[in-house]
Amino acid sequence: MAAKKSAPKSAAKAVKPAAATKAELPPKVQKAPRAAKPAATADVVVIGGGHNGLVAAAYLARAGIKTILVEARTELGGMALSGDIDGVRAPMLSHTVGRFRPRVARDLGLQGKVKLVEPEARNFAPHPTNGTAITLWRDAKRTAAELATRPNGEKTAAGYLKLDGRMRRVGAYFEKVLDGIPPDLDGGKSVAELLAGFAFRAPFTGLEEGDGREILRMLPMSASDLVNEYITDEHLAALISWRGSRYNASGPISPGTGATLLFDSITGDGADGGASGETVVAIGGPGALISAIADAARGFGAEIRTGAQVTAITERDGRVTGVALASGEEIIAPYVLSTLDPKSTLLNLLGVEATGPELRRRLRATRNTGVTAKLNILLDQLPAFPSAGSAAEQEVRLRGRITILSDILGIERAFDSSKYGEMSDVPVVEAMIPTLIDPSLTNDKRHLLSAVVQYAPVDLKGGWTADARKTLADRAVAVLESVAPGISGHIVARQLITPADLQSDWGATGGHAMHVNEGFDQFAQWRPLYGIGRYETPIDGLFLSGAGTHPGGGVTGAPGANAAEKLIRHLRRAAE
Ligand SMILES: Cc1cc2nc3c(=O)[nH]c(=O)nc-3n(C[C@H](O)[C@H](O)[C@H](O)COP(=O)(O)OP(=O)(O)OC[C@H]3O[C@@H](n4cnc5c(N)ncnc54)[C@H](O)[C@@H]3O)c2cc1C
């Protein structure tokens, strides 16, 4: 079936990042256009109405700070919005919300406002060629019991339990790191102090003998080396390692993907992501969470404007003075907290006089090549996945993520293409069927299939033409067809969003799902860069937040909360 639509229907006026040459122009182009009406004033302008911007605005307003949030698109949510496919509200990009920080939910009074469902089956992995499948259950013992029936299964089951236990303990430890502001490591410290500081000085509590040592060893490793120490079953090793590269321009063999895998294993209080990773969906889609955060922010007194694209952060003598909007309006504020990706904020919205050539050079060198596309499909019925067993069994096993890959080298081959500006011949597909958990999304026998498709580089050779979009969507459907024969015949509508769309329609420079590539070198106070990794910038009054800052991407709310708390502390100190 031909692609029904290749760009999001609800996309507001495109958010076009300034061309590189424009970003280098002297600051006179950054001056706000003449305001058509008297400028609005605020204590803080928050740029970006993704979940992090909304969280930040809510924290600021809760602290009594006059806050205006400006979002370029007509709808809030950024990469966590619910959108429209053929009249059905679907998770347009992000589909799970299980990493949202419980403390943020508590602080903003969100409990009970959004219904979250965590299926027993977290990840079902049908093998694309041999007809077998693995299910990773929330209950690791149940997983191990099924793994034990595979060839060499006793060893695999024991290895899985050992790895899962270690990942859960390490995840629980890192949970403390997520909610903290990375420490300042300057001032002639020793390597031991740097390492302790890197671990945010949280005591190694809750860990078993050797875990603390292991954390330092595991972080710089590749996800595949880390997992292969415990697992020899190739399909299972690939399935677990994959989460070290998901959303990122890296493969399971890339160094530092061990850190990404461990961070992805952190979930809520108790941090039980483990080797299976979290799978939690919001009833009503991610948009329900977004509405709840927006309501909280408004309830605390924040003003939220949509269809308000920022064209410049205005500053005078290295001190922020507000923002200029595409409408010609100016908002005057002594503080700006931007949740856009760091390159958009510091290279595109500010001139070289404000940021300086050295910071620009270092920022340009950060890696943010987007490789993650999204395919949303509306189906006229639930497709059959024979390796999931009987129809009743399928309904249980298919409620979590459905990850289609074969082995580590298969993922690496898919990644290789993207290094050369090509899309994978056989992309990795990680799908969900949210209507199995939330039938209210379609309210009839139709189902939604929401699929992350990787690798599809933002700078595809030849560009993202209609043909290229169709090719990628067809390749992803072929992967689905390999495990759900006949699925193509049930497609009513499909919608592809490429990293190039993330760049043009969501304003993310590089079209990266996490704004900045994740990995050990772009992590903690090195996210996005050492020196601006603690939310403050060299421009007085400008704070960075969003997925490109600690603790990174995903629907966590943590960068928004951490940056807002830092700014609130700064304002309180300034008022003393
Ligand atoms: C295909 C895909 C699938 C994903 N799946 C998951 C998942 O299942 N689970 C998960 O946890 N994470 C997932 N993610 C990652 C997650 O969605 C993002 O990392 C996260 O939502 C980023 O939130 P944010 O608020 O930091 O930034 P964003 O959501 O990017 O928000 C930034 C906002 O700024 C706005 N903006 C841009 N430029 C301007 C401007 N000049 N003026 C005003 N506003 C502007 C944008 O429109 C946007 O709304 C996925 C991402 C993608 C792309």
The ligand as a Gaussian input file, in Angstrom:
#p B3LYP/6-31G(d) Opt

LIG

0 1
 C       10.728000       8.184000      16.802000
 C       10.955000       8.447000      18.258000
 C       10.510000       7.528000      19.205000
 C       10.748000       7.737000      20.546000
 N       10.265000       6.819000      21.436000
 C       10.448000       7.034000      22.756000
 C        9.816000       6.172000      23.708000
 O        9.048000       5.274000      23.356000
 N       10.054000       6.416000      25.025000
 C       10.837000       7.458000      25.453000
 O       11.013000       7.627000      26.678000
 N       11.421000       8.310000      24.563000
 C       11.229000       8.133000      23.239000
 N       11.748000       9.015000      22.333000
 C       12.596000      10.127000      22.815000
 C       11.785000      11.236000      23.454000
 O       10.565000      11.399000      22.779000
 C       12.560000      12.581000      23.425000
 O       13.903000      12.401000      23.805000
 C       11.916000      13.578000      24.364000
 O       10.521000      13.644000      24.123000
 C       12.544000      14.975000      24.192000
 O       11.825000      15.888000      25.001000
 P       12.276000      17.420000      25.141000
 O       11.187000      18.127000      25.847000
 O       13.639000      17.467000      25.737000
 O       12.418000      17.949000      23.651000
 P       11.355000      18.011000      22.472000
 O       10.280000      17.043000      22.693000
 O       12.142000      17.924000      21.216000
 O       10.748000      19.464000      22.619000
 C       11.337000      20.623000      22.075000
 C       10.216000      21.517000      21.633000
 O       10.750000      22.749000      21.165000
 C        9.977000      23.193000      20.054000
 N       10.776000      24.137000      19.285000
 C       11.802000      23.874000      18.444000
 N       12.318000      25.010000      17.960000
 C       11.608000      26.038000      18.506000
 C       11.690000      27.456000      18.403000
 N       12.608000      28.049000      17.649000
 N       10.797000      28.199000      19.102000
 C        9.874000      27.609000      19.925000
 N        9.757000      26.265000      20.047000
 C       10.630000      25.482000      19.352000
 C        9.667000      21.915000      19.319000
 O        8.555000      22.072000      18.459000
 C        9.402000      20.956000      20.475000
 O        8.049000      20.943000      20.838000
 C       11.471000       8.880000      20.977000
 C       11.879000       9.827000      20.039000
 C       11.626000       9.625000      18.697000
 C       12.060000      10.665000      17.698000

